[in-house]
């Protein structure tokens, strides 16, 4: 009996303490100094590519599956121009798909999500990760359901941990068994975007009606009231170059009218629940490239949109009552000289955003839309991607077109990047952080932070970040908050100085105008005096005064061009003395003699 009691006690202790955890792996993690270890560089952890779906293409989107460690999905597109795509319209369509990779098999993708067109953006539902939606090149939206395939993979996988397989498990799982998943639903062409879908975001805890407002309790019984964040996630938003922000309900046909039973087998038309049309201040559609929503405050109806012309727009999706053609844009500012290719809200400060475009990156504060808090110096190559560090408030990762990754630690220096790395030789096209780090081989908790990098050759690089980039220094949040407050105070000071600067500029322009008028008056007076002198000399010569001729010879020689200018300025001289031109020629010859 005593042995059974001790055995039960030992089992309970094993449930509380992980006996398989390697304690030596965490020694020295409390050291906060930088540069005290050799592992202070960014190293490649793993790479993935596929000869059929990735070769000769560029990575357009990367997404880590949140419910499975060591599993990442990637989409690739053809790097062709519009004219090249038009020329290839008659050719046979190439296969397009989203590849789901597992760290256990770096050669064969685990899943292939087929698509009729190229996928430029996609994301999985944060609360139902088996549901994945993507935006296509022709403007349509596609949805995949991988629940059955993931269940089959889980049953076929030998017992063990997720992620990279151990040596004992190598060979236990058959390699190359790639499952193909076809799209379960596809949006109606007439109700979709008219141009390529550029961005897609899930909106947990939010619901939308036609006018953008959440459904009320007075609606039909099947309509759901807005749920708190984390309870339900049925809606997502898409952006495109046609200037429209569309809000979709993943429950296809949820709010459609009831039809007869004999028509229930027909395909349900998938249309957006709400459409917001954004326009530019000078007119025309806003070519939206990126959107940014506040996912922590589900009651907030405002959001940011970046455009292909470098504009940053602050908009509201609620449609005003009684206005058939409302203006959803609340503020618009020119943030970059080129397209905004990344727009992300800080994970530590809800009102601070990062925008990346052309050769610079900028920090913006919500409510301060006239100018950015911080703008980086111009880079030697155009920026192609950017994101915040998920663990350090003051660290930003920015990718360049020459394949260089820049790490900006704003608390260390703000005039240049703190660290650079060159993971590839082709342009970096996408950056995405792993939400849970690398899978632990021994079954313990992971101490790694992984960054997925997609390049212009279709290769997915998984980079392992050093400890000084993943571990937060003491009081870093407060220090970054103080940095942002200093930048905001600088902007307030410049804003307060604007009236005085405008007044000084106006006074300076007035002084310049007065000086220019004085110079013109002096030049006109000199020309008039020269004309009078030549006219007096001509009158003396006509009166037959030889002495006056010699006296007038000198002014004729010195003011020849001025007198001609006076004749062109004063036509009355031609009328008063018709023979003045002949006299001027005789006077010039006499002066030369």
LUMLUMLUM-27953 format. One line per 8 residues: their letters; for each residue x, y, z of C-alpha. Coordinates in Angstrom, 2 decimals. Last residue first. Example, Ala and Ser with C-alpha at 12.3 -4.5 7.8 and 13.67 -1.06 7.14 Angstrom:
SA	13.67,-1.06,7.14 | 12.30,-4.50,7.80 $
***
This chain:
XXXXXXXX	39.06,107.50,-86.15 | 36.89,105.06,-84.17 | 34.97,107.99,-82.66 | 34.28,109.44,-86.08 | 32.97,106.08,-87.34 | 30.69,105.73,-84.31 | 29.42,109.30,-84.76 | 28.61,108.67,-88.42 $
XXXXXXXX	26.64,105.49,-87.50 | 24.76,107.33,-84.75 | 23.96,110.21,-87.13 | 22.33,107.80,-89.58 | 20.25,106.28,-86.76 | 19.26,109.72,-85.47 | 17.85,110.79,-88.78 | 14.19,110.38,-87.73 $
XXXXXXXX	14.68,112.49,-84.58 | 11.47,113.14,-82.62 | 9.55,110.09,-83.97 | 12.26,107.57,-83.29 | 12.88,109.03,-79.84 | 9.18,108.56,-78.96 | 9.63,104.77,-79.20 | 11.25,104.74,-75.71 $
XXXXXXXX	12.26,101.20,-74.60 | 13.73,100.08,-77.93 | 15.51,103.40,-78.33 | 16.72,103.21,-74.73 | 18.17,99.73,-75.38 | 20.05,101.12,-78.41 | 21.30,103.90,-76.20 | 22.49,101.38,-73.57 $
XXXXXXXX	24.35,99.37,-76.21 | 26.28,102.40,-77.44 | 26.85,103.94,-74.04 | 30.60,103.97,-73.88 | 31.34,104.85,-77.51 | 28.53,107.38,-77.80 | 29.45,108.90,-74.44 | 32.99,109.49,-75.70 $
XXXXXXXX	32.02,110.96,-79.02 | 29.63,113.47,-77.45 | 32.38,115.79,-76.34 | 34.07,115.51,-79.68 | 30.79,116.25,-81.38 | 29.92,119.01,-78.95 | 33.00,120.85,-79.96 | 31.99,120.65,-83.57 $
XXXXXXXX	28.62,122.45,-82.91 | 26.53,122.32,-86.08 | 22.98,122.42,-84.55 | 22.39,118.80,-85.68 | 25.45,117.71,-83.77 | 24.18,119.41,-80.62 | 20.78,117.73,-80.94 | 22.40,114.33,-81.39 $
XXXXXXXX	24.55,114.84,-78.32 | 21.48,115.82,-76.30 | 19.65,112.67,-77.49 | 22.64,110.53,-76.54 | 22.64,111.98,-73.05 | 18.88,111.57,-72.65 | 19.07,107.92,-73.69 | 21.89,107.28,-71.24 $
XXXXXXXX	19.85,108.86,-68.47 | 16.79,106.74,-69.38 | 18.87,103.55,-69.33 | 20.31,104.42,-65.96 | 16.84,105.20,-64.60 | 15.51,101.87,-65.91 | 18.37,99.97,-64.26 | 17.80,101.77,-60.98 $
XXXXXXXX	14.05,101.06,-61.10 | 14.68,97.34,-61.80 | 17.13,97.11,-58.92 | 14.69,98.82,-56.57 | 11.89,96.46,-57.61 | 14.11,93.46,-56.96 | 15.03,94.79,-53.51 | 11.35,95.31,-52.67 $
XXXXXXXX	10.49,91.74,-53.77 | 13.35,90.27,-51.76 | 12.21,92.17,-48.70 | 8.65,90.91,-49.21 | 9.89,87.32,-49.53 | 11.83,87.66,-46.29 | 8.78,89.06,-44.50 | 6.65,86.14,-45.73 $
XXXXXXXX	9.27,83.62,-44.64 | 9.47,85.21,-41.22 | 5.67,85.06,-40.88 | 5.54,81.43,-42.00 | 8.31,80.52,-39.54 | 6.42,82.25,-36.73 | 3.20,80.40,-37.62 | 5.06,77.03,-37.94 $
XXXXXXXX	6.93,77.27,-34.65 | 4.15,75.61,-32.64 | 4.11,72.68,-35.07 | 7.87,72.34,-34.81 | 7.58,72.26,-31.02 | 4.77,69.72,-31.15 | 6.83,67.55,-33.50 | 9.79,67.65,-31.13 $
XXXXXXXX	7.52,66.82,-28.19 | 6.26,63.78,-30.13 | 9.82,62.63,-30.77 | 10.64,63.02,-27.11 | 7.49,61.10,-26.17 | 8.45,58.27,-28.53 | 11.88,57.97,-26.94 | 10.35,58.03,-23.43 $
XXXXXXXX	8.01,55.18,-24.42 | 11.00,53.26,-25.78 | 12.76,53.67,-22.43 | 9.65,52.60,-20.54 | 9.28,49.47,-22.67 | 12.98,48.71,-22.42 | 12.93,48.82,-18.62 | 15.46,45.97,-18.39 $
XXXXXXXX	16.62,44.60,-21.77 | 14.26,42.39,-23.74 | 15.59,39.13,-25.08 | 15.13,38.34,-28.79 | 17.79,40.51,-30.39 | 20.52,39.98,-27.77 | 19.79,36.26,-27.85 | 20.67,35.78,-31.48 $
XXXXXXXX	18.02,35.23,-34.16 | 17.63,31.92,-35.99 | 16.63,32.47,-39.61 | 14.21,30.32,-41.59 | 14.71,30.97,-45.31 | 11.90,30.30,-47.80 | 13.20,30.18,-51.36 | 11.07,31.41,-54.28 $
XXXXXXXX	13.92,33.17,-56.07 | 12.82,36.71,-55.09 | 13.21,36.01,-51.40 | 11.04,34.97,-48.46 | 12.34,35.36,-44.92 | 10.89,33.55,-41.90 | 12.23,34.75,-38.55 | 12.72,32.28,-35.72 $
XXXXXXXX	13.16,33.00,-32.03 | 14.79,30.21,-30.07 | 14.56,29.27,-26.40 | 12.07,26.45,-26.87 | 10.37,24.71,-23.99 | 11.18,21.07,-23.41 | 10.29,18.07,-25.57 | 13.85,17.19,-26.49 $
XXXXXXXX	13.55,18.49,-30.05 | 12.02,21.82,-29.11 | 10.12,23.37,-31.97 | 11.45,26.80,-32.95 | 9.76,29.94,-31.76 | 6.11,30.25,-30.72 | 4.65,33.07,-32.82 | 7.20,32.65,-35.64 $
XXXXXXXX	8.04,36.00,-37.14 | 7.25,36.96,-40.74 | 9.23,38.91,-43.35 | 8.50,39.11,-47.10 | 10.11,40.06,-50.44 | 13.86,39.93,-49.84 | 15.58,40.76,-53.12 | 18.04,38.15,-54.39 $
XXXXXXXX	21.49,37.48,-52.92 | 20.27,35.80,-49.76 | 20.66,35.85,-45.96 | 22.73,39.03,-45.98 | 22.84,40.40,-42.44 | 22.94,43.86,-40.91 | 23.09,45.06,-37.31 | 22.54,48.30,-35.40 $
XXXXXXXX	21.02,50.09,-38.36 | 21.93,53.75,-38.84 | 20.88,57.19,-37.55 | 18.67,55.94,-34.71 | 21.15,54.30,-32.40 | 20.93,52.02,-29.34 | 17.36,52.62,-28.21 | 16.18,52.66,-31.82 $
XXXXXXXX	17.58,49.18,-32.45 | 17.23,48.88,-36.22 | 18.05,45.49,-37.71 | 18.70,45.57,-41.46 | 18.35,42.50,-43.69 | 20.30,42.63,-46.97 | 19.09,40.90,-50.14 | 19.78,43.81,-52.54 $
XXXXXXXX	16.12,44.88,-52.52 | 16.24,45.65,-48.82 | 14.61,44.16,-45.72 | 13.69,46.02,-42.51 | 13.52,44.58,-39.00 | 12.59,46.95,-36.17 | 13.72,46.81,-32.53 | 12.52,49.23,-29.83 $
XXXXXXXX	9.74,47.18,-28.24 | 11.67,43.87,-28.08 | 9.71,40.59,-28.04 | 7.59,40.58,-31.21 | 10.17,42.58,-33.21 | 8.33,44.88,-35.57 | 8.11,44.33,-39.33 | 9.53,45.40,-42.68 $
XXXXXXXX	9.59,44.50,-46.37 | 10.98,45.67,-49.75 | 13.16,48.68,-48.91 | 14.97,50.31,-51.81 | 18.78,50.16,-51.80 | 21.47,52.41,-50.26 | 19.00,53.39,-47.50 | 17.71,56.90,-46.98 $
XXXXXXXX	17.82,58.02,-43.37 | 15.09,56.71,-41.07 | 11.99,58.73,-40.29 | 10.65,59.18,-36.77 | 7.48,60.61,-35.26 | 5.87,60.90,-38.67 | 4.16,64.07,-39.96 | 0.62,65.38,-40.29 $
XXXXXXXX	-1.16,62.34,-38.84 | -0.69,62.80,-35.10 | -3.90,61.17,-33.80 | -2.44,57.68,-34.14 | 1.32,57.96,-33.92 | 3.51,57.19,-36.90 | 6.98,55.62,-37.19 | 8.77,55.76,-40.54 $
XXXXXXXX	10.84,53.55,-42.84 | 12.99,54.75,-45.71 | 14.16,54.02,-49.27 | 10.78,53.60,-51.02 | 8.30,52.28,-48.45 | 7.98,50.96,-44.90 | 5.35,52.08,-42.40 | 5.46,51.28,-38.68 $
XXXXXXXX	2.56,52.23,-36.45 | 2.20,53.54,-32.89 | -1.19,53.86,-31.15 | -1.36,50.32,-29.77 | 2.11,50.45,-28.22 | 3.67,47.06,-27.35 | 2.79,44.93,-30.42 | 3.44,47.97,-32.66 $
XXXXXXXX	0.98,48.29,-35.54 | 2.12,47.23,-39.00 | 2.17,48.75,-42.47 | 4.55,47.24,-45.04 | 4.86,47.81,-48.82 | 3.94,51.49,-48.89 | 4.45,52.45,-52.54 | 6.92,55.20,-53.33 $
XXXXXXXX	7.77,58.73,-52.22 | 6.63,58.00,-48.69 | 4.25,59.38,-46.06 | 2.09,61.76,-48.08 | -0.78,62.46,-45.70 | -4.49,61.66,-45.76 | -7.02,62.19,-42.99 | -10.63,61.20,-42.34 $
XXXXXXXX	-11.24,59.00,-45.38 | -14.71,57.38,-45.43 | -16.18,60.03,-47.71 | -19.83,59.16,-48.03 | -21.76,58.53,-51.25 | -25.31,57.62,-50.17 | -25.27,59.77,-47.06 | -28.47,59.46,-45.01 $
XXXXXXXX	-26.78,57.74,-42.08 | -23.00,57.93,-42.08 | -21.28,54.68,-43.17 | -18.98,53.25,-40.49 | -15.68,52.06,-42.03 | -13.59,54.95,-40.68 | -10.38,56.08,-42.38 | -6.83,57.30,-41.73 $
XXXXXXXX	-4.94,57.27,-45.02 | -1.17,57.02,-45.50 | -0.14,57.95,-49.04 | 2.99,56.50,-50.67 | 1.53,56.32,-54.19 | 0.81,52.57,-53.96 | -1.36,53.24,-50.93 | -1.23,52.57,-47.19 $
XXXXXXXX	-4.45,52.17,-45.19 | -5.08,52.87,-41.52 | -8.12,51.90,-39.43 | -11.04,53.42,-37.55 | -14.05,51.51,-36.21 | -12.91,51.00,-32.61 | -15.25,48.76,-30.63 | -13.05,45.69,-31.10 $
XXXXXXXX	-10.12,47.31,-29.29 | -7.24,44.83,-29.32 | -7.42,44.15,-33.07 | -6.67,47.74,-34.07 | -6.57,47.45,-37.86 | -3.79,48.02,-40.41 | -4.21,47.90,-44.18 | -1.65,47.53,-46.98 $
XXXXXXXX	-1.54,48.16,-50.74 | -4.50,50.44,-51.40 | -4.64,52.22,-54.76 | -6.99,54.99,-53.62 | -9.56,55.61,-56.33 | -9.75,58.99,-58.04 | -9.99,62.55,-56.79 | -7.57,65.12,-55.36 $
XXXXXXXX	-8.19,63.92,-51.81 | -7.82,60.26,-52.87 | -10.77,57.89,-52.64 | -11.69,55.00,-50.37 | -14.71,52.78,-51.05 | -15.81,50.73,-48.04 | -17.71,47.50,-48.81 | -19.61,45.45,-46.21 $
XXXXXXXX	-20.88,41.87,-46.04 | -18.81,40.73,-49.00 | -20.33,38.19,-51.42 | -20.15,34.40,-51.63 | -22.82,32.94,-53.91 | -24.01,29.57,-52.68 | -23.69,26.64,-55.08 | -26.93,24.75,-55.63 $
XXXXXXXX	-27.85,21.85,-53.39 | -30.37,23.93,-51.46 | -32.41,24.57,-54.62 | -34.90,21.68,-54.22 | -35.40,22.72,-50.62 | -36.66,26.15,-51.48 | -34.65,29.15,-50.53 | -34.05,30.99,-47.28 $
XXXXXXXX	-32.45,34.38,-47.68 | -28.74,34.68,-47.25 | -27.24,35.64,-43.90 | -25.04,32.57,-43.33 | -24.50,31.87,-47.03 | -20.75,31.43,-46.62 | -19.80,31.53,-42.96 | -16.40,33.10,-43.61 $
XXXXXXXX	-18.03,36.54,-43.55 | -16.17,39.10,-45.65 | -15.33,42.78,-45.15 | -14.18,44.57,-48.31 | -11.94,47.63,-48.49 | -12.23,49.22,-51.93 | -9.73,51.51,-53.63 | -9.40,49.40,-56.80 $
XXXXXXXX	-5.80,48.59,-55.87 | -6.90,45.96,-53.40 | -7.69,45.44,-49.73 | -9.26,42.53,-47.84 | -10.97,42.29,-44.45 | -11.88,39.24,-42.34 | -14.99,38.15,-40.46 | -15.92,35.00,-38.52 $
XXXXXXXX	-13.74,35.16,-35.43 | -15.42,34.36,-32.13 | -14.58,34.50,-28.45 | -11.03,35.90,-28.57 | -12.09,39.54,-28.82 | -15.51,40.09,-27.31 | -18.52,39.10,-29.41 | -20.58,41.39,-31.57 $
XXXXXXXX	-24.21,40.19,-31.72 | -25.02,37.24,-33.93 | -27.73,37.09,-36.56 | -29.58,33.75,-36.59 | -32.49,35.12,-34.59 | -33.25,37.80,-37.11 | -32.32,41.37,-36.33 | -33.49,43.32,-33.30 $
XXXXXXXX	-30.43,42.27,-31.27 | -28.18,44.44,-33.38 | -25.65,43.54,-36.08 | -22.40,45.51,-35.97 | -22.26,48.70,-38.06 | -20.41,48.75,-41.37 | -23.39,49.91,-43.46 | -23.98,46.45,-45.00 $
XXXXXXXX	-23.54,44.66,-41.69 | -20.36,43.79,-39.85 | -19.10,41.66,-36.97 | -15.93,41.90,-34.88 | -14.54,39.64,-32.12 | -11.51,38.56,-34.13 | -10.83,40.53,-37.34 | -8.79,38.45,-39.82 $
XXXXXXXX	-6.57,40.47,-42.15 | -5.88,40.28,-45.90 | -3.67,42.42,-48.14 | -2.92,43.10,-51.82 | -5.85,41.59,-53.71 | -5.17,42.10,-57.43 | -7.68,44.27,-59.26 | -11.46,44.34,-59.78 $
XXXXXXXX	-12.21,43.22,-56.25 | -15.03,40.74,-55.72 | -18.81,40.98,-56.14 | -18.85,40.38,-59.91 | -16.42,37.48,-59.60 | -18.36,35.70,-56.85 | -16.12,34.52,-54.04 | -14.63,31.06,-53.92 $
XXXXXXXX	-15.40,28.25,-51.52 | -13.92,24.86,-50.59 | -10.61,25.36,-52.37 | -8.75,22.16,-53.16 | -6.36,20.49,-50.76 | -3.53,18.29,-52.08 | -1.72,16.00,-49.64 | 2.01,15.47,-50.06 $
XXXXXXXX	3.26,11.99,-49.25 | 6.89,12.63,-50.17 | 8.41,10.97,-47.15 | 6.92,8.02,-45.32 | 7.14,8.47,-41.59 | 9.20,5.99,-39.56 | 12.23,6.72,-41.69 | 13.63,9.32,-39.34 $
XXXXXXXX	11.83,8.91,-36.04 | 14.81,7.53,-34.13 | 17.01,10.39,-35.36 | 14.58,13.02,-34.05 | 12.04,14.75,-36.24 | 11.91,18.53,-36.46 | 8.56,19.98,-35.45 | 5.85,18.55,-33.28 $
XXXXXXXX	6.66,16.06,-30.55 | 6.38,12.34,-30.67 | 4.02,9.48,-31.51 | 4.38,8.55,-35.13 | 2.59,10.69,-37.72 | -0.13,8.90,-39.73 | -2.94,9.89,-37.36 | -1.85,13.53,-37.17 $
XXXXXXXX	-1.50,13.71,-40.94 | -5.02,12.33,-41.45 | -6.41,14.84,-38.97 | -4.55,17.63,-40.72 | -6.03,16.52,-44.03 | -9.59,16.49,-42.69 | -9.28,19.93,-41.06 | -7.59,21.60,-44.04 $
XXXXXXXX	-10.50,23.83,-45.12 | -9.50,26.22,-47.89 | -11.10,29.56,-48.82 | -10.64,31.68,-51.95 | -11.22,35.40,-52.50 | -11.37,36.93,-55.98 | -9.46,39.98,-57.21 | -7.87,38.46,-60.34 $
XXXXXXXX	-4.51,37.98,-58.60 | -6.00,36.07,-55.70 | -6.59,36.84,-52.03 | -6.42,33.98,-49.56 | -8.45,32.36,-46.79 | -7.37,29.53,-44.50 | -9.67,27.55,-42.18 | -7.79,24.86,-40.21 $
XXXXXXXX	-6.58,27.57,-37.86 | -10.06,28.08,-36.33 | -9.46,30.71,-33.64 | -6.72,32.67,-35.45 | -8.32,31.98,-38.86 | -5.49,31.35,-41.28 | -3.98,34.03,-43.49 | -3.42,34.65,-47.19 $
XXXXXXXX	-1.92,37.20,-49.57 | -0.78,37.28,-53.21 | -2.18,33.93,-54.31 | -1.82,33.30,-58.04 | -4.90,32.00,-59.80 | -6.83,28.71,-59.97 | -5.67,27.79,-56.46 | -4.45,24.54,-54.90 $
XXXXXXXX	-3.44,24.32,-51.26 | -0.50,21.90,-51.20 | 0.12,20.25,-47.85 | 3.14,18.69,-46.13 | 5.67,20.09,-48.56 | 8.45,17.69,-49.60 | 12.14,18.43,-49.12 | 12.47,20.06,-45.67 $
XXXXXXXX	10.55,17.25,-43.93 | 10.26,17.43,-40.13 | 10.33,21.23,-40.21 | 6.90,21.14,-41.79 | 6.03,23.14,-44.90 | 2.59,24.18,-46.15 | 2.72,25.29,-49.80 | 0.12,27.67,-51.23 $
XXXXXXXX	-0.69,26.85,-54.84 | -0.61,27.90,-58.46 | -0.11,25.51,-61.37 | 0.70,27.24,-64.67 | -2.10,28.06,-67.07 | -1.46,27.00,-70.69 | -0.55,29.98,-72.86 | -3.08,32.35,-74.42 $
XXXXXXXX	-2.78,34.95,-71.66 | 1.02,34.99,-71.84 | 1.32,38.31,-73.69 | -0.98,40.03,-71.19 | 1.09,38.73,-68.29 | 4.26,40.04,-69.90 | 2.65,43.45,-70.37 | 1.62,43.57,-66.72 $
XXXXXXXX	5.10,42.74,-65.51 | 6.14,39.30,-64.37 | 7.61,38.14,-61.07 | 5.50,34.94,-61.02 | 3.95,34.33,-57.62 | 4.82,32.25,-54.56 | 2.79,31.49,-51.42 | 4.23,30.20,-48.13 $
XXXXXXXX	2.89,28.24,-45.16 | 4.80,27.47,-41.96 | 4.74,24.50,-39.59 | 7.35,24.15,-36.83 | 4.85,24.39,-34.04 | 1.24,23.75,-34.89 | -1.77,25.76,-33.69 | -0.47,29.14,-34.85 $
XXXXXXXX	0.19,28.18,-38.49 | 2.97,30.57,-39.52 | 2.15,32.71,-42.55 | 4.32,33.85,-45.44 | 3.23,35.89,-48.48 | 4.47,36.86,-51.96 | 7.59,34.71,-52.35 | 9.02,35.21,-55.84 $
XXXXXXXX	8.98,32.65,-58.65 | 11.59,30.90,-60.81 | 11.31,27.67,-58.84 | 8.58,27.76,-56.22 | 5.68,25.48,-57.31 | 7.40,22.67,-59.21 | 10.96,22.75,-57.93 | 9.96,23.32,-54.32 $
XXXXXXXX	11.96,25.35,-51.81 | 12.56,25.31,-48.07 | 15.39,26.58,-45.85 | 16.52,25.87,-42.30 | 18.16,27.57,-39.30 | 20.09,30.31,-41.08 | 22.22,32.39,-38.73 | 21.81,35.96,-37.49 $
XXXXXXXX	24.84,36.98,-35.44 | 25.46,37.39,-31.72 | 26.15,33.76,-30.84 | 29.74,34.39,-29.72 | 28.53,35.58,-26.35 | 29.16,38.71,-24.27 | 28.23,40.99,-27.20 | 25.12,42.39,-25.64 $
XXXXXXXX	24.57,42.41,-21.89 | 21.35,41.06,-20.46 | 22.64,37.89,-18.84 | 19.58,36.05,-17.50 | 19.82,33.46,-20.25 | 23.18,32.33,-18.91 | 22.10,28.77,-18.22 | 18.90,27.95,-20.08 $
XXXXXXXX	20.12,24.96,-22.08 | 21.66,23.45,-18.96 | 18.20,22.81,-17.51 | 17.26,20.38,-20.29 | 13.58,19.63,-19.79 | 12.63,15.95,-19.73 | 11.56,15.98,-16.07 | 8.90,18.59,-16.73 $
XXXXXXXX	7.69,19.45,-13.24 | 4.00,19.50,-12.23 | 2.90,16.31,-13.99 | 6.06,14.51,-12.92 | 5.30,15.43,-9.30 | 1.88,13.80,-9.59 | 3.45,10.62,-10.92 | 5.88,10.50,-8.01 $
XXXXXXXX	3.04,10.88,-5.50 | 1.09,8.04,-7.10 | 4.17,5.81,-6.96 | 4.73,6.71,-3.31 | 1.10,5.82,-2.45 | 1.30,2.56,-4.38 | 4.49,1.63,-2.53 | 2.85,2.34,0.85 $
X	0.00,0.00,0.00 $
***
